[in-house]
Every structure is written in structure tokens, then in C-alpha cells.
Amino acid sequence: MKRIIFSLLLGILLTAIIAVPVIAGYYADLTVTEANGNAYTQVGLQESVDIDYLADNGYISSTGLDTRVNSAGTAIPHLMVDDRILFVMDLAAYETNNLQFTTDNVALSDYYVVTGDGGYVTVADTANLELGNDFEVEFDGYVDTSNTDPAVVDSATSKKSTQVSSHDVSLPSTIEGGNLLLMVFGAYAASVDIATPSGWTQLDHHYATSFAGAVYYRVATGAEGSTETVTTDENAYSAHQVLEIADYYGVPEISSVTDDTGAHPNSASLSISWGAAGETLWLSVFAGRDGTSNSISSAPSNYGDDLLKGSGAGYAFSGSATRLYEAASENPGAFTMSSTLDKVFSWTIGIRGSVPLAEKEESFSIYTDDGDIHGMLVGGSTLAISTTQSSGEYVVNVWADTSNFGIDIDALTEDSTALGGVSAADNVNDWILTPIYWSYYTHTTSSTLRIDYDPDSIISGTTLPNEDDPGTYDGTITWGSNPGGVTVSLGGLISDEQLFPAGSGADFPEPQDIAGPSGQPGMTSDVGTLTTNPLYPVVSMISDTTSLPVGIVWVMGATFILALLFVWMIGDQQMMHQMFIGLAGGGWVAFCWHLGIYPFWVIFIYAVLAIAIVIGERSPTIS
């Protein structure tokens, strides 16, 4: 019995010697730098990392819930995805922030839902998610109510009064990153056409005999120069203007073109997809050709901020006017010019100011606008509720109980109104969710919970699993991107006890054993992750059940077999048998080293212990 106990103690000791470097936690320096002079409040950022690799090799638990992203020692919201880490933080202009990614923490119960700057979640339309007049849409997360009404904050006009194919379009003098730039461009030549400038997106483009017009937009980086080059397929006169718009959301929507001859600019009616969800910046814009000098006498009724640039008699003109107005559609009416234009193309453009949080277009919306959190229900009539709140983390619940439509903040009803027969429109539009970060999102209809998004494992691909009923009503994530001028870099992993060979950026160094980077010398250079080993499913199941890292399970299993060999060796009194068992054990240790389970130095520890047992059994006992 003493021999058995002795051998088991040897096995436990050997396991501890091998496993202690593995059990130790790890951290990596996470650096965030803003270089364009833009400040951000609670912005979603991300860095590419092979998270599956870290989990498979024991750096982190199989769920990754033992990880944190820390800023000044305090955990900030984060999400682990198979190919990236996402997190949310405040970021000042021209600032470098030193954060840490850490492992081996007390496991979280679940992750935050973080999609990155500009990211969102799409939930496919289905009958059971239709709200009707009995529902609750609730989330717990950060709500930014600081947005104000969209507005033109700067503009620039320019022209080419000689015929050229490369046109220098003046840009506003001070452009802030994240603002929207809108370009109206007109060109006049015999059969001219316009090429979309690099980095811009075409909203519409139209051409007819001797004239072409187009509207483009882009999101500013803050690093633009003083001009943008636009090319035409032949030498042409041109007139152009660029508007810089702040406090907008999403992308502009544009009407069909109005193509007039011998007329005043008169753009068509436009119905916007977000309906009357907050103030919309409406623009009536045009590009035209005239045979005489011309000017704007007046903008359309209720419109102002008119701009005009002409390049001389017989050449090109462009103009615009704006109106801030809360409506689901708009028909601006006509400009009045000093004389009619020979040819003119006109468009109506809508730019959203409100920020949606959870929305099904033309049916339901939770959104923020100018310091308020709003709820909107559309179904025959439109119902609106709101509450004034500062930016912060709230539990927001917008509900209907067949009688009333209301909004609760942190379980307190802030506003409600009678439904009066209104029921959310049943349409084919998908749900769009736009969290900065949410700890959960739930969707209940007819007193039945349909969706519960609060991920408790590493996200795979772009699927946000429905924890209430996995595989049903799963969300699809469209990942955002880091803002222009913001860089994120993740350094190599460092053990709590010792430095593991450094990698560059987010390229984690190859582990020298599957238990994680022990940092021990002498490991084989031909090491696999053992994920293809026939025993891996069993090891992974044990890891998931016990929350032990996969590497620890491999070490414990291998050392258990080694301990049995020690028991056999001590229990057998035949020296020759003991030698054969010792050689078998040595072969087992060498095999485990080859697989990457043991570091090389375990062979020496085993050899010393095996020789000591053989010699000890042959030595006389002094009584």
C-alpha cells in the first residue's frame, strides 16, 4: 500500500510540475491610437485574432469567458469571436491608450453583444416576430442620446470654366472625421459622362445630350485634402459643390431624377425608409446647363441655405437647398431661377438624424434623437412615445399590452399612450439591431419569449445565437470597422510567471505544447494542436464539463497513465520487469513530448524517478 501511495504522490507531483506553467494566466498588451484628431464616446473597436486557436490550445477556456479587456485595471465590455476581439471604450483625439487582454479570470456568465463601429445585427422577418399589439422589446446596454439634428456644417463650391477631363472639386476647409460629405457634380460637353471618384459612392447619375449630372457621398476620415479629383470621359466644363453634414445616421436616400428642359429645378417626391422617426435633413439639389448667366432667385418654399456656382454664360451650374423636417416623405417644390435652365437634373435627398436601436422599418422603432429615447409604432396610424435621458447604460423596454403603448427605463414607465386600435404593421422587412454594447436583447410577442441574445460562448462567424431556442431566430452580424485614423494592435502573450516568445501584432506565437505556452525550453518544433487526435472529442467534452483548459486535461490524462506505470513498477519485485516497465514509461513520456503534451525536461524527471525506484527496490532496508 505504501508503494501505491508513493507512486500516486509521484504522479501528482509530476502533474503539478508540468501543469503549473499551464495553469498560469496570460496577458497581452492592447494598444489603441487615434491619429486624426477625432474624439469618440463609447466606440466599438476590434482587432483580428485567431480566437479558436487560443481556445483549442489552452490559452483560454473553451468558451473564452475567462477573458477580459481591461482599461486602467477595470474590465470594459468585450466580445470574443472566432477571428477577432471586440471591445468598447472612450477615445480622445490624438490619444494612445494602453489596455490589456487577460486570461484565467473568473468566468463571466455571458458576453456583451458588440458589433463594432457601424456594425449591426439583422434578424430575418418571420411571422412569430411580428409585434401586433401585444409585445415587449427589451435590451440592457449603453444608449447614446447625445446626437443632435443633422445639419450642413460647411460647404465648398467650385467650377471649371475651361474644358478639361480632370476636374478639381473643392472640399470644405475643415472636415471632421465621421461627417458625411455629399457632392453634386454637373458637366457640359458634346457627349460627356462622369466617372465616380475614388472613395466615393454614387447615389445617382444621369446624362443626356451634352450634359451629365451625378450625386456622390462618402464618410469623411478627417484626413482629406483641399480638393477631390473627378474625371470626365472627354474635356468638359463643370460646376460642383460639396456639403459637409454632421450628426447624421446611415446612408442618404435619394429620389428618382427629374430631367427637365427649359425649366426651373424641381426635384421629385421622396419617401424615406425610416419614416417619421425623428428629424430628417431634406435636400433639393440640381445640376444644370444654361445659355445665359443665371442665379437663384429663391429656394423651394421652407428651404434655405441655397448655394449656386456657375462657370459662365452657356456653361454648367449646380445648386442645393436644405430643410430640417420630421416627415415620412417630402416633395420640395421648385427653385426659382433668374431664368430657366436649358437642361437641368434635380434630386431630393433625405439624410437621417435619429439613431435606431431596434427597428423594423415601416412597423416599429426604438431610436434616439436630440436627447430623447423614442418608441414608434406604425400601423395605419403612427404612435410615438419618448423619454428624456442622458447617455448611459439602461434597461430599455418598449411594450404594448393590447391597450397601451409604452416605454420603460430601468423598470419604470416613462411614457405611454392608448393604442386606439393601432397594431404594428405586418410586413416583410427584417429587424435591425444596432447596439453599441448590450448585455442582452429579448423579443417577446403574445407573452411568448422568442429571442434572447446574451451569448455565453465564442461567436462563430457572423451568427448571433438565440439562447432561448438555438438555431431559431438567430441573428446575423454585420461587423463594423474601426473609425478612420484609429489603429488597434495586440502584442504577444505574456505568462503571469514568465515571458513567452514574442509575436508581432496579433500573431500569437506558436505554442510549444498543446497545454499552452509553458515557456519551457527544449520543446519539439513539430507540434500539432491535437484537434485531429481521435481522443480530442473526449478531451474537449471533459474540458467543457469541468471548465479546465484543454491542455490541462491532456496533461492530466497523460500523467494518469504515467502514474499507473509507476504503480506497476513499484508493485513488481522483478528487476527485469521493472526495467521493461521503466523503458515503456520512458517511451510514453517521449511520445507525449513528440505530441506536444509534455516539455522535453519531463523525460529527465521521469528517468531520475524510475532509476530511483529500481535502485530503491534493490537496496537493503536497515531495521
C-alpha positions in Angstrom: 0.0 0.0 0.0 2.8 2.4 0.8 4.3 1.8 -2.6 1.0 2.6 -4.3 0.5 5.8 -2.3 4.1 6.7 -3.0 3.7 6.2 -6.8 0.4 8.2 -6.8 2.2 11.0 -5.0 4.9 10.9 -7.6 2.2 11.2 -10.3 0.5 14.1 -8.6 3.9 15.9 -8.2 4.8 15.3 -11.8 1.4 16.6 -12.9 1.8 19.7 -10.8 5.3 20.3 -12.1 4.1 20.2 -15.7 0.7 21.9 -15.2 1.7 24.9 -13.1 3.1 26.8 -16.1 -0.1 25.9 -18.0 -2.5 27.0 -15.2 -0.9 30.4 -15.0 -2.9 33.1 -16.7 -1.7 35.2 -19.6 -2.0 38.8 -20.8 -1.2 40.8 -23.9 -0.8 44.5 -24.3 -3.6 46.0 -26.4 -2.8 49.4 -27.8 -5.4 51.8 -29.3 -4.2 55.0 -31.1 -6.3 57.9 -32.6 -4.3 59.8 -35.2 -6.9 62.1 -37.0 -7.9 64.4 -34.1 -11.4 62.9 -33.6 -12.8 62.0 -30.2 -15.2 59.2 -29.6 -17.5 58.3 -26.7 -18.1 54.5 -26.2 -16.9 53.5 -29.7 -16.8 49.8 -30.7 -13.3 48.7 -31.7 -11.8 45.4 -32.8 -8.6 43.5 -33.6 -8.2 40.4 -35.7 -7.1 37.4 -33.6 -7.4 33.6 -34.1 -9.6 33.0 -31.0 -10.4 29.4 -32.0 -6.7 28.7 -31.9 -6.3 30.1 -28.4 -9.2 28.0 -27.1 -8.0 24.8 -28.8 -4.6 25.2 -27.3 -5.5 26.1 -23.8 -4.7 29.8 -23.8 -8.3 30.5 -22.8 -11.3 28.3 -21.8 -13.4 26.7 -24.5 -16.0 29.5 -24.1 -13.5 32.3 -23.7 -15.5 33.6 -20.7 -12.3 33.7 -18.6 -11.0 36.6 -20.7 -11.2 40.3 -20.1 -10.2 43.5 -21.8 -9.0 45.9 -19.1 -8.6 49.7 -19.2 -6.7 51.1 -16.2 -7.4 47.8 -14.4 -11.1 47.9 -15.0 -12.9 45.5 -17.3 -14.7 47.0 -20.3 -17.4 45.4 -22.4 -16.0 42.9 -24.9 -16.9 40.0 -27.2 -14.9 37.1 -28.4 -15.4 35.9 -31.9 -13.6 33.1 -33.7 -11.5 35.6 -35.7 -11.5 38.8 -33.6 -11.8 40.5 -30.3 -14.3 43.4 -30.0 -14.5 45.9 -27.1 -16.0 49.4 -26.3 -14.2 52.4 -24.9 -14.0 56.2 -24.8 -11.2 57.5 -27.1 -9.8 61.1 -27.0 -8.3 62.9 -30.0 -4.7 62.1 -30.7 -4.6 59.7 -27.8 -2.8 56.4 -27.3 -4.4 54.0 -24.8 -2.7 51.0 -23.3 -5.1 48.3 -22.4 -4.6 44.7 -21.5 -6.2 41.5 -22.7 -6.1 38.9 -19.9 -7.0 35.2 -19.4 -7.6 32.9 -16.5 -10.2 35.3 -14.8 -13.3 34.2 -13.0 -15.7 33.1 -15.8 -18.3 35.6 -17.0 -21.9 34.5 -17.2 -22.1 35.8 -20.7 -20.6 38.3 -23.1 -21.8 41.7 -24.2 -23.2 42.0 -27.8 -20.7 44.2 -29.6 -20.7 44.7 -33.3 -18.0 47.4 -33.8 -18.4 50.9 -35.1 -21.1 51.0 -37.7 -22.0 47.3 -37.1 -25.5 45.9 -36.7 -27.5 42.7 -36.3 -30.1 41.6 -38.8 -32.9 39.3 -37.7 -34.9 37.8 -40.6 -38.6 38.6 -40.8 -40.8 35.8 -39.7 -44.4 35.6 -38.5 -43.7 34.8 -34.9 -41.7 38.0 -34.5 -44.4 40.3 -35.8 -45.4 42.5 -32.9 -49.1 43.1 -33.3 -50.5 44.9 -30.2 -49.0 42.6 -27.5 -45.2 42.6 -27.2 -42.1 43.6 -25.3 -38.8 44.6 -26.9 -36.1 45.0 -24.2 -32.4 45.4 -24.0 -29.9 46.3 -21.4 -27.0 48.3 -22.7 -25.4 51.7 -23.5 -27.6 54.3 -25.1 -26.1 57.4 -26.7 -28.6 60.2 -26.6 -26.1 63.0 -27.4 -26.9 63.1 -31.1 -28.4 66.3 -32.4 -30.3 67.2 -35.6 -28.3 66.7 -38.8 -27.0 69.9 -40.3 -24.8 71.3 -43.0 -21.7 72.5 -41.1 -19.5 73.5 -44.0 -19.6 73.6 -47.8 -17.4 74.4 -50.8 -18.3 75.3 -54.4 -16.0 75.3 -57.5 -16.1 75.3 -61.3 -14.1 74.6 -64.4 -14.7 77.4 -67.0 -12.3 75.8 -69.5 -12.8 72.4 -70.9 -10.8 69.7 -69.1 -11.1 66.0 -68.3 -9.7 66.2 -64.8 -11.7 68.4 -62.5 -10.5 69.7 -59.2 -13.5 69.8 -56.9 -13.0 72.0 -53.8 -13.7 70.4 -50.4 -14.8 72.2 -47.2 -11.9 73.8 -45.5 -12.2 71.9 -42.2 -13.5 68.4 -42.4 -14.2 66.3 -39.3 -13.8 62.6 -39.4 -17.1 60.7 -39.4 -19.1 63.5 -41.0 -20.9 62.9 -44.3 -19.6 64.5 -47.5 -22.2 65.0 -50.3 -21.0 66.0 -53.8 -23.2 67.4 -56.6 -21.4 67.5 -59.9 -22.5 68.7 -63.4 -20.5 68.6 -66.6 -21.2 70.1 -70.0 -19.7 68.8 -73.3 -20.9 67.2 -76.5 -21.4 63.7 -75.2 -19.9 63.8 -71.7 -20.1 61.2 -68.9 -18.7 61.3 -65.4 -16.6 58.6 -63.6 -17.3 58.0 -59.9 -14.3 59.4 -57.9 -12.2 57.0 -55.9 -13.5 56.5 -52.3 -17.0 57.9 -53.1 -20.3 56.1 -53.5 -22.7 57.1 -56.3 -26.2 57.9 -55.2 -27.4 58.6 -58.7 -26.1 59.5 -62.1 -27.9 60.8 -65.2 -26.9 62.1 -68.6 -28.5 63.4 -71.7 -27.3 65.1 -74.9 -24.4 67.5 -74.0 -24.9 67.2 -70.2 -24.3 64.8 -67.3 -25.0 65.1 -63.6 -24.3 63.0 -60.6 -24.6 62.9 -56.8 -22.0 61.1 -54.6 -21.3 60.7 -50.9 -18.5 59.4 -48.6 -17.9 59.3 -44.9 -15.0 61.6 -44.1 -11.8 60.4 -42.4 -10.7 63.8 -41.4 -7.5 63.4 -43.5 -9.0 64.7 -46.7 -7.1 67.3 -48.7 -8.4 70.6 -50.1 -9.7 69.1 -53.4 -11.1 65.9 -54.9 -10.4 64.9 -58.5 -13.3 63.9 -60.7 -12.7 62.8 -64.3 -14.9 63.0 -67.4 -14.6 60.9 -70.5 -14.0 64.0 -72.6 -13.0 67.6 -72.0 -15.9 69.4 -70.4 -17.0 72.5 -68.4 -18.1 71.6 -64.9 -19.7 73.1 -61.8 -19.7 71.3 -58.4 -20.4 71.7 -54.7 -19.6 69.6 -51.6 -21.6 69.7 -48.4 -20.3 68.5 -45.1 -23.1 67.2 -42.9 -22.8 66.4 -39.1 -25.0 64.4 -36.7 -26.4 62.0 -39.4 -27.0 58.3 -39.3 -26.8 55.7 -42.0 -26.6 56.5 -45.7 -28.5 59.1 -47.7 -31.6 58.1 -49.7 -32.3 59.8 -53.0 -35.4 60.2 -55.2 -35.6 59.4 -58.9 -34.1 62.1 -61.1 -36.2 64.9 -62.6 -34.9 65.6 -66.1 -36.2 68.9 -67.4 -35.5 71.1 -70.4 -36.1 74.8 -70.3 -37.3 74.8 -66.7 -36.5 75.7 -63.1 -35.1 72.9 -60.9 -37.9 70.9 -59.3 -36.9 67.7 -57.6 -39.3 64.7 -57.2 -41.1 63.5 -54.0 -39.1 61.1 -51.8 -40.4 58.6 -49.2 -37.7 57.6 -46.7 -37.4 54.1 -45.2 -37.2 55.3 -41.6 -40.5 57.1 -41.8 -41.2 59.9 -39.3 -38.6 58.5 -36.8 -37.1 61.9 -35.9 -35.9 64.9 -37.8 -34.7 64.4 -41.3 -32.4 66.7 -43.2 -34.1 67.1 -46.6 -32.1 68.5 -49.6 -33.2 69.6 -53.0 -30.1 69.6 -55.3 -29.6 70.1 -59.0 -27.0 70.3 -61.8 -27.9 72.2 -64.9 -26.8 73.8 -68.2 -27.7 77.3 -69.3 -27.1 79.6 -72.3 -27.1 82.7 -70.2 -25.8 84.0 -66.9 -28.1 82.7 -64.2 -28.7 82.9 -60.4 -31.1 81.5 -57.8 -33.8 84.0 -57.1 -35.4 81.8 -54.3 -35.2 78.3 -52.9 -38.2 76.0 -52.7 -40.7 77.0 -50.0 -39.5 76.3 -46.5 -36.0 75.7 -47.8 -32.8 77.7 -47.1 -29.0 77.5 -47.3 -29.1 77.7 -51.0 -25.9 77.5 -52.9 -25.1 78.1 -56.6 -22.0 78.0 -58.7 -22.0 78.9 -62.4 -19.0 78.7 -64.7 -20.1 81.5 -67.0 -22.6 82.0 -69.8 -23.5 78.8 -71.6 -21.8 76.6 -69.1 -22.7 74.4 -66.1 -24.4 75.2 -62.8 -25.1 73.3 -59.6 -27.2 74.2 -56.6 -28.8 73.0 -53.4 -31.2 73.9 -50.6 -32.0 72.2 -47.3 -34.8 71.8 -44.8 -35.0 70.1 -41.4 -38.4 68.4 -41.1 -39.9 65.4 -39.4 -41.9 63.6 -42.0 -42.0 60.2 -43.8 -42.0 61.8 -47.2 -41.2 65.2 -48.8 -41.8 67.0 -52.1 -39.7 70.2 -52.0 -41.2 72.2 -54.9 -39.3 74.3 -57.4 -36.3 76.7 -57.2 -36.9 80.0 -58.9 -34.0 80.9 -61.1 -33.4 84.3 -62.7 -34.1 82.4 -66.0 -34.9 78.9 -66.9 -32.1 76.3 -67.5 -31.6 74.7 -70.9 -31.2 71.3 -69.2 -31.4 70.5 -65.5 -31.3 67.3 -63.4 -32.9 67.5 -59.9 -33.0 65.2 -56.9 -34.5 65.1 -53.4 -32.2 63.6 -50.8 -33.1 62.5 -47.2 -30.5 62.3 -44.5 -31.4 60.6 -41.2 -30.6 62.2 -37.9 -32.2 59.8 -35.4 -30.1 56.7 -34.4 -32.1 53.5 -34.4 -31.5 50.9 -31.6 -34.1 48.3 -32.6 -36.2 48.7 -35.7 -38.4 47.1 -38.3 -38.9 49.6 -41.0 -42.5 50.9 -41.5 -43.6 49.0 -38.4 -41.7 49.7 -35.2 -38.7 51.6 -34.0 -36.7 52.4 -30.8 -34.4 55.3 -31.6 -32.6 58.3 -30.1 -33.0 61.8 -31.3 -31.7 65.0 -29.7 -31.5 63.9 -26.1 -34.5 61.6 -26.1 -35.2 57.8 -26.4 -38.2 57.3 -28.6 -40.6 54.5 -29.4 -42.6 54.5 -32.6 -45.4 52.1 -33.7 -46.7 52.2 -37.3 -49.9 50.5 -38.3 -52.5 52.6 -40.1 -51.7 55.5 -37.7 -48.3 56.3 -36.1 -48.0 56.3 -32.3 -45.0 58.0 -30.7 -43.6 57.9 -27.1 -40.4 59.3 -25.7 -38.4 60.0 -22.6 -35.5 62.4 -22.0 -32.4 60.6 -20.8 -28.7 61.4 -20.6 -26.3 59.0 -22.4 -25.7 55.9 -20.2 -26.5 52.3 -19.6 -30.2 51.5 -19.3 -32.7 48.7 -19.4 -35.0 49.9 -22.2 -38.3 48.2 -22.6 -40.8 49.3 -25.2 -44.1 47.4 -24.9 -47.7 47.1 -25.8 -50.4 45.3 -23.8 -53.3 45.4 -26.3 -54.5 48.6 -24.6 -51.5 50.9 -24.3 -48.1 51.5 -25.9 -45.3 52.5 -23.5 -41.6 52.8 -22.7 -39.9 51.7 -19.5 -36.5 52.8 -18.4 -34.9 50.6 -15.7 -38.3 49.1 -15.0 -40.1 52.4 -14.5 -42.7 53.5 -17.1 -41.6 56.9 -18.5 -44.3 57.4 -21.2 -47.3 55.6 -22.6 -50.3 56.3 -24.8 -53.5 54.4 -25.7 -53.2 52.1 -28.7 -56.5 53.2 -30.0 -56.7 50.2 -32.3 -53.2 50.6 -33.7 -51.3 47.4 -34.3 -47.7 47.1 -35.7 -47.8 46.7 -39.4 -47.1 43.1 -40.6 -44.5 43.5 -43.4 -41.6 41.6 -44.9 -38.9 44.0 -43.5 -36.2 42.4 -41.4 -35.3 43.6 -37.9 -32.2 45.7 -37.5 -30.5 46.0 -34.1 -27.6 48.5 -33.6 -26.0 48.0 -30.2 -23.1 50.0 -29.0 -23.0 47.3 -26.4 -25.9 45.3 -24.9 -25.7 42.7 -22.2 -28.9 41.1 -23.5 -31.7 41.7 -26.0 -35.1 39.9 -25.7 -38.1 39.9 -28.0 -41.5 38.8 -26.7 -44.7 38.5 -28.7 -48.1 37.4 -27.3 -46.5 36.7 -23.9 -44.0 34.2 -25.5 -40.3 34.8 -25.4 -39.0 34.5 -29.0 -35.4 35.8 -28.8 -32.8 36.0 -26.1 -29.5 37.3 -27.3 -26.9 37.1 -24.5 -24.0 35.0 -25.9 -22.2 32.7 -23.4 -19.7 31.2 -25.8 -17.3 32.4 -28.6 -19.2 33.7 -31.6 -18.7 31.6 -34.7 -18.7 33.5 -38.0 -21.5 36.1 -38.1 -24.2 34.1 -36.3 -25.6 35.6 -33.1 -27.3 32.6 -31.4 -30.7 32.8 -29.9 -30.1 31.4 -26.4 -33.8 30.8 -25.9 -34.0 28.5 -28.9 -30.6 28.0 -30.7 -30.9 27.8 -34.4 -34.3 29.6 -34.4 -34.4 33.4 -34.9 -30.6 33.6 -34.8 -29.2 37.0 -35.7 -26.7 37.7 -38.5 -24.0 40.2 -37.5 -22.6 42.7 -40.0 -19.3 43.7 -38.4 -18.4 47.3 -38.2 -14.9 48.6 -38.7 -12.5 50.8 -36.7 -13.0 54.5 -37.5 -10.5 56.2 -39.8 -7.4 57.1 -38.1 -7.9 54.6 -35.3 -5.4 51.7 -35.0 -5.6 48.7 -32.7 -2.7 46.3 -32.1 -2.4 43.3 -29.8 1.0 42.2 -28.6 2.3 38.7 -27.9 1.0 36.7 -24.9 3.0 37.0 -21.7 2.6 34.5 -18.9 1.8 35.6 -15.3 5.1 33.9 -14.5 7.3 34.3 -17.5 7.6 35.7 -21.0 6.5 33.6 -23.8 8.4 34.2 -27.1 7.1 37.4 -28.5 5.0 37.6 -31.6 4.2 40.6 -33.7 0.8 42.4 -33.6 -2.0 39.9 -33.0 0.0 37.0 -34.4 0.2 34.8 -31.3 3.4 32.7 -31.1 3.1 29.1 -31.9 2.7 27.2 -28.6 5.4 24.7 -27.7 2.8 22.4 -26.2 -0.9 22.0 -26.5 -1.4 22.9 -22.9 -0.5 26.5 -23.7 2.8 28.4 -23.9 4.7 26.9 -20.9 7.8 28.9 -22.0 9.9 25.9 -21.3 13.0 25.2 -23.4 13.6 22.1 -25.4 10.2 21.5 -26.9 9.8 19.7 -30.1 9.4 22.1 -33.1 6.9 19.7 -34.8 3.9 20.2 -32.6 0.3 19.9 -33.6 -2.8 21.1 -31.7 -4.1 17.5 -31.3 -7.5 18.7 -32.5 -7.4 15.8 -35.1 -6.5 13.2 -32.4 -9.2 10.5 -32.0 -9.3 11.3 -28.3 -9.8 15.1 -28.8 -13.7 14.9 -28.7 -13.4 13.2 -25.3 -10.8 15.7 -24.0 -12.9 18.6 -25.3 -16.0 17.3 -23.6 -14.2 16.9 -20.3 -12.8 20.5 -20.7 -16.3 21.9 -21.3 -17.8 20.0 -18.4 -15.1 20.9 -15.9 -14.1 24.3 -17.3 -10.5 23.1 -17.2 -8.4 24.2 -20.2 -8.0 21.6 -22.9 -4.2 21.5 -22.3 -4.7 20.7 -18.6 -6.9 17.7 -19.5 -4.3 16.4 -21.9 -1.6 16.7 -19.2 -3.8 15.1 -16.5 -4.7 12.2 -18.8 -1.1 11.5 -19.9 0.2 11.8 -16.3 -2.5 9.4 -15.1 -1.2 6.7 -17.4 2.3 7.5 -16.2 1.2 7.2 -12.6 -0.3 3.7 -13.4 3.1 2.7 -14.8 4.8 3.9 -11.6 2.3 1.7 -9.6 3.1 -1.3 -11.7 6.8 -0.7 -11.5 6.8 -0.4 -7.7 4.4 -3.3 -7.3 6.5 -5.7 -9.4 9.5 -7.2 -7.5 11.3 -8.5 -10.6 14.1 -6.1 -11.5 14.0 -7.1 -15.2 10.2 -6.4 -15.2 10.8 -3.1 -13.6 13.3 -2.2 -16.2 11.0 -3.1 -19.1 8.2 -1.1 -17.4 10.6 1.8 -16.9 11.5 1.7 -20.6 7.8 1.6 -21.5 7.2 4.6 -19.3 10.1 6.4 -20.9 8.7 5.7 -24.3 5.3 7.0 -23.2 6.9 10.3 -22.0 8.8 10.6 -25.2 5.7 10.0 -27.2 3.8 12.7 -25.2 6.7 15.1 -25.8 6.5 14.4 -29.5 2.8 15.2 -29.5 3.5 18.4 -27.6 1.8 17.3 -24.3 5.0 17.3 -22.2 8.0 19.6 -22.4 11.3 17.9 -23.0 12.6 18.2 -19.5 9.9 15.8 -18.2 11.9 12.9 -19.7 14.8 13.7 -17.3 12.5 13.9 -14.3 10.9 10.6 -15.2 14.3 9.0 -15.7 15.5 10.1 -12.3 12.4 8.8 -10.6 12.4 5.5 -12.5 16.0 4.8 -11.7 15.4 5.8 -8.0 12.5 3.3 -7.8 14.6 0.4 -9.3 17.6 1.2 -7.1 15.4 1.7 -4.1 13.8 -1.7 -4.5 17.2 -3.4 -4.8 18.7 -1.7 -1.7 18.6 -3.4 1.7 16.4 -2.0 4.4 18.0 -1.1 7.7 15.7 -2.0 10.5 
